[in-house]
Each structure stands twice: as C-alpha cells, then as structure tokens.
Amino acid sequence: MTPIKTLGRAGPARNEHMTFRANMGVGRHGWLRLTPAYGVRLVRERLAELPEGSTVTDPFSGTGTTPLAAAELGHTGQSVDVNPFLIWLGRVKTAHYSSETLLAVAHATRDVLANARRHKKKNDLWLPKLFRIEKWWSPGALHSLKALRNGIDHYEGPVRDLLEIALCRSLISCSNAAFNHQSMSFKESDEKPALFDMNDAEMAFVNFEKEMTAIVESARFELLGSATLHQGDSRKGVAGLAPADLVLTSPPYVNRMSYIRELRPYMYWLRYLDQASDAGDLDWKAIGGTWGTATSKLNSWVPEVKTPVDESMRKVCDLIRRDGGKNGPLLATYVHKYHHDMWLHFQAITPQVKPGGKVSYIIGNSTFYKHEVPAHEWYAIMVRELDYTDVKVETIRKRNSNKALFEYELTATRR
Ligand SMILES: C[S@@+](CC[C@H](N)C(=O)[O-])C[C@H]1O[C@@H](n2cnc3c(N)ncnc32)[C@H](O)[C@@H]1O
C-alpha cells in the first residue's frame, strides 16, 4: 500500500473558523449549536469553487450547514440524516419566510410570553421525561420552559417552527449544562436541590424574547438557491437525491461521540424522544452510534460484508482488543462496524455523484489505547476501490491538545 501524502492546505493549526464556533452569530447558521458541526467558512470556501446552480449533497447533514450554505450561494443543496430532529432543524433553517409569516411570529411571541408569565408556579403542564431533569434547569427556569412549551403548542407551521428554535436556544442559555466542550457536561454545582427563584423564571422569558428577535432578523434574508432535506440512512441509496456536482460532508468520527446524547435536551423538549430506549434505538441506526442500548447491540454485531480495509483494520483492532482490558473487544468491534458502515455508504453514494463530480469528506483520525485508527487513510483505500480518480488526503487542522489527533480532507473525482 502506498502511504498517503498529507499536505497542509491551512496548516495543522487549531483553526477555530473551521468548527461550530465559527457558526455562532452568522445568521441562520447560528440558530442551534452542535459541537461537531463544521464551520460555515470552510464550507463556503469549498462551494466558492463551483459554478452557480450546482447540486451539492451532504449525506450526513447534522445541523444543515452544507445545504444552507449551498442555498445561500445560489446552489441546490440536498442532504440526508438519520435523525428526524436534525431534518426538521435543517428544513427550518433553509425555509423561505414571508414578511406576513415574520409578522405573525412577532405577534405569537408576545402572546406566548404573556400567557407564560400568567402561569401559576405550581402547574401540571407537560414536562419531558429527560433523566434527572432537575440537574439541567433550576425550578424557576423549568417552570418558564414548561409554560413557553405550552404556549407554543397552540401554533403550527412556520410560526411554530421559529418559536421552537427560540425555545431550543433559551433552554440552553438558562441550563446548568456547559456546551462549550467537545461533549456536553454539567457545571460544578452543589448537590442541594435548588429553590424556586422568580429571577430564574424571568431570565428564561427575557432570553426567549431576545432569541426570537435575533431569529426573526436572520430569517428575513432571502436564500438565492434552495435546499431539500431527506430523512434516511446514508449506508443505503437514498431515493429522491439528484446526481451531485459535489458531495461535501463531515461524517461521524470514530470517537464514540453520540449525536443523540448531545442533542437530547432539544429532542426531548421538541418531543422527538419520549424515553431513554428511543435514544438507544436511534443511535443504533447512526454510524458510530454507541449510546445506551446501542452498546449492547454492538456486542452481538457481525459484519454483513467484507471491506477493502479488513486487513489493515484487523491489525489495529487486535491491538485495541489486547490493550483495552475488558472494553477492548467492544471497542475493536466498534472500530470494525464504523468502517464497515462507511464502506456501505461509499458504495451507496457513488452512483449519486455525477460523472466528473467531486467528493470531499472532512474526517478526523482517532486513538484507542494509543493505537491510531487512521480513518482518513482507510477512507482513501475504500474510495480508490470505487469509481473515482485523483484521490487525495490533506491535513486541514490539529484537533485539540492531543498531539495525535488531526482533521483531514479526503477529495476525489468520480470517473
Ligand atoms: C459530524 S455530524 C455532521 C455535522 C454537520 N456537518 C454540521 O455542520 O452540522 C454527522 C451526522 O451524521 C448523521 N448520521 C450518522 N449516521 C447516519 C446514517 N447512517 N445516515 C445518515 N446520517 C447519519 C448524524 O446524525 C450526524 O448528524
């Protein structure tokens, strides 16, 4: 096997403009955060190379950065995700909002806030079954969120969609959870139950109003192009996708990060999740998902197909199994299943790329017990087995303080 040359396009520095941080405060891109989202600047740089009116596909849509950026630049964006909440989010971010709709949103905001402020402290409004919800919000904040949720339930269509985006943003701004890490965590707090504080309740209302104003402002901007989002599984061919001029995406990384885990506060409040088992079921459908019941399913997983990287993978997996103690076998299976599923994906997406069309995958490597899992190299081997030429891997940035972790871009052209 020829070693893969890694070139530094932007140099392997920690370039924050390439991550979700760069998406905050850039109009619709800043509506909701997901730590592993990639930066809109990087996406725009790649899209700038395309003629206007191109078709751009993202098979791992996440927060919809690619379809939104494509539509903003006058292209046709299309994307796929297994997670129905993310499909909803992407559709709301890429929708057209008339001035009548935005006026109706302003009226609805006032109405929802006025009703929510009138709700008595002790009420029996609907509350999501999020595990240990009292850790996430103080009693005052929780009271307000319930009252806002109840008020929003009286609306439908695009007005309700925008109110729900503001609810998502407010529930994060008044939460005890810290969202500025790779993975969501709780701020240090003493374990004493907090008392009801009217200031917390009022703060949540003030936040909601502020968020709503910013959302309406950014919803005013017209998109030059359009976008369609499909709920589906990118390991299989997705019906309804037009052949792409460019596939631009950042798939899940081989790092056991669960998108469902990260998104659970939004998904519970917006009723995409009702109980913990729903989360595990959905994560099992996601490539690299291992949260909740998905982990036990992994224990009995057997591959359906062989992949072109089985040989290289076996060597690394043997080391992980050897050095990983009681978790070794599970993690070795995790690494195997991840690449097995990506192989299914590469085979499924290839016929959905135009001849001469390009693919660009932003992917990180990972380490388990100091053994590197070079996903970028294994992607290149898989893509070379398919109908592509000009397969290249470039290093685009260093990921974090772990010296071994980088982000790469794999590019190739369909024959
Ligand atoms: C790294 S995130 C994408 C982030 C995105 N680029 C952004 O800017 O928000 C990977 C996404 O792949 C989705 N995903 C995982 N397995 C999938 C599958 N089999 N089919 C479609 N989407 C999948 C996850 O739900 C997650 O949203």
PDBQT file of the ligand as one rigid body, heavy atoms in Angstrom, charges set to zero:
ROOT
HETATM    1  C1  LIG A 501     -20.438  15.195  12.166  1.00  0.00    +0.000 C 
HETATM    2  S1  LIG A 501     -22.180  15.253  12.078  1.00  0.00    +0.000 S 
HETATM    3  C2  LIG A 501     -22.409  16.317  10.729  1.00  0.00    +0.000 C 
HETATM    4  C3  LIG A 501     -22.215  17.721  11.141  1.00  0.00    +0.000 C 
HETATM    5  C4  LIG A 501     -22.562  18.688  10.029  1.00  0.00    +0.000 C 
HETATM    6  N1  LIG A 501     -21.519  18.762   9.035  1.00  0.00    +0.000 N 
HETATM    7  C5  LIG A 501     -22.839  20.085  10.605  1.00  0.00    +0.000 C 
HETATM    8  O1  LIG A 501     -22.194  21.045  10.216  1.00  0.00    +0.000 OA
HETATM    9  O2  LIG A 501     -23.692  20.167  11.498  1.00  0.00    +0.000 OA
HETATM   10  C6  LIG A 501     -22.602  13.659  11.443  1.00  0.00    +0.000 C 
HETATM   11  C7  LIG A 501     -24.094  13.430  11.196  1.00  0.00    +0.000 C 
HETATM   12  O3  LIG A 501     -24.259  12.152  10.568  1.00  0.00    +0.000 OA
HETATM   13  C8  LIG A 501     -25.535  11.654  10.934  1.00  0.00    +0.000 C 
HETATM   14  N2  LIG A 501     -25.570  10.214  10.648  1.00  0.00    +0.000 N 
HETATM   15  C9  LIG A 501     -24.988   9.193  11.323  1.00  0.00    +0.000 A 
HETATM   16  N3  LIG A 501     -25.254   8.028  10.734  1.00  0.00    +0.000 NA
HETATM   17  C10 LIG A 501     -26.001   8.285   9.635  1.00  0.00    +0.000 A 
HETATM   18  C11 LIG A 501     -26.564   7.478   8.605  1.00  0.00    +0.000 A 
HETATM   19  N4  LIG A 501     -26.433   6.142   8.623  1.00  0.00    +0.000 N 
HETATM   20  N5  LIG A 501     -27.251   8.107   7.623  1.00  0.00    +0.000 NA
HETATM   21  C12 LIG A 501     -27.417   9.443   7.617  1.00  0.00    +0.000 A 
HETATM   22  N6  LIG A 501     -26.918  10.255   8.581  1.00  0.00    +0.000 NA
HETATM   23  C13 LIG A 501     -26.216   9.688   9.570  1.00  0.00    +0.000 A 
HETATM   24  C14 LIG A 501     -25.633  12.011  12.415  1.00  0.00    +0.000 C 
HETATM   25  O4  LIG A 501     -26.993  12.023  12.837  1.00  0.00    +0.000 OA
HETATM   26  C15 LIG A 501     -24.971  13.393  12.441  1.00  0.00    +0.000 C 
HETATM   27  O5  LIG A 501     -25.947  14.387  12.340  1.00  0.00    +0.000 OA
ENDROOT
TORSDOF 0
